[in-house]
Amino acid sequence: MADGSNRRRGRAGRGDADRTGVFRRAPDGGADEIEKLYRPRGSEQRSGAGHAGSTRRMPPADDRPGRRPSSSGGRSGGGGGRGRTRDGSGSARRRREERRKRRRTVLIVLLAVLVLLPTAFYLWADSRLQRVQALDFEGHLEDQPGETYLIVGSDSRDGLSEDQMQDFGTGDAQGKRTDTIMVLYVPETGKPSIVSVPRDSYVDIPEIGQNKINAAFAEALGGGPTRLVRTFEQASGVGIDHYVEIGFAGFVDIVDAVGGVEMCPDKAMEDPKADLDIEAGCQDMDGKTALGYVRTRATPRADLDRIQRQREFFSALVSTTTSPGTLLNPFRSVPLVTEGTDTFLVDEDDHLLDLGTMAMAMREDPATTSVPVGSTPTVAGAGSVVLWDEARSAAMFEAMQAGEPIPEDAMQD
């Protein structure tokens, strides 16, 4: 019995000593497990560093594998930042928020400029258009299919100095008369058409009677835009949706603003009255030359040749003004808008958008024609006049009233 007690005490003495030197009684059979737990490793025994009471030390925090040393040599404030130091004041977070606010502010300002600046420019340019009540009269033909623009080039000298009138060969006549009358017709489907109306067309004019259609516009006879629109609608049965008028000064300014317009006359032309002297062949015409080109009657068919040149030049002018080389060039597009809007006279319900729609319609390679002419007799009190071909003009106007393309057999060069 004594031997058994001594053996138990001996095992307890070996197994119950912890690293502090305090001995505790181990449960029976647990001494071997405790001894294994604290037995030095083979490497420690070989190095002579291991013994029953030795302990393993963890390396410093900055020497652990995968751990980046702190930039300040101290303990990181957040435990998750890589090389960052945190002072606990939240200044870094405030700086980030300020940067985000600045970026938002810049973005808002940029969007405002991109949206508001073009809008403000459009409203300013639209306000420069001169307006007149051209379509506000009893019996006005409305709600016909398609779209029509009555385009009038007047011989108004408003805006021209005495030197310019002499230089351009316009004379100094007071008031204004029609130099050009055209209708841009856009059917519901199909290609638009530019229809010239001979200004010597002999028609019935409200409150005046039978006369040339340009008499309806003459200020000396009490005419103007409203009476001209009424006269055309009454004679043709075609309703007019928009009215556009431009004088000599505006015409010259627009041509010069786009850098001139290329035209290719077949023959040399000379007309002292229009101050025109040009050679045959393609050439860029400035405002002064272009004005003489569309006004001269010094050709075999006089006014009929002139209205054909006017249609051709007007198409070329619109093509030039709406080309990318003009629209994307601020040195041309801005003067075009500023000069053009100041000289156009439009109906009170028309806006710059309507002029843009007109210009784009004319970029669609419109057909060019004239109201078919039947004869050119001389009438007492009116002189040489133009009578419309009844059958062909009726076919043209019926198509326009229905919003359909004009038949080819109703067109005339």
Disulfide bonds with the S-S distance in Angstrom:
Cys264-Cys282 1.95
